Amino acid sequence: MERPLDEEVWGRFSQLQRRRPGGFTIAALMRPPAGGEDGERWLERAREAEKLGPLGLHTHWTAPDHARPTTGDPAAVVREQGEWLRSVGLDVRLFCGGGWYFDSDVARAVAELGYADCTATSFRPSYLEDGAAHLQLQEPTWLELGNELRLLELPTTHSIGMLARGVWGPFRRQVVHAYFHDTDLLDRRRAAALRVGLAFLGLKRTATDLRELQRGLRPANTMSFANSLA
Ligand SMILES: [Zn+2]
């Protein structure tokens, strides 16, 4: 969720969460309020989203409209935002890095907060430059972070377009995890493609949600991620 303070965006997201297309519980991974944004209203909405599905942190390191970090300590920002969410009593259990940014220090911060991570993608986001920090994974995996710390990685596998194309073929993977931006719901065609894609997915596969997976899924795959991108 990029813009939960926008009335139109929030209204559409909240309605989708209530409708549960395909029988799916939709998780809300929310960008915390930036300076100058209405923190009270943000909290009200986060509490509402929390009643309807799993809640997660979506960090934008640079600005509301600039997700990836440009300077500073990315892991420290995650820790600070996670502690703030805890201090206001929100039950946050998931993380997704803005612009799919992910490095081993961020992974450690996410694990220490007790979250599962969804920043890995099964596809290479087209806008990333060669060598940009990012994790590509096909299936749920334990990331070994050193010092006995590990992180449950539940990769994002489908964009709205990939989900809609899946309507014409089987979804061949253990877990299908589709993502969208709340702002996509402003576009009628994208919103319709998402609803139809989820409805078909619900017919073809067993519905679960990120919280259930976090509780019950024990991946067969393990990968060492300690300093792998440093
Ligand atoms: Zn974002």
Residues whose N, C-alpha, C, O or C-beta is under 5 A from the ligand:
A	BS01	ZN	E2 A67 G98 G99
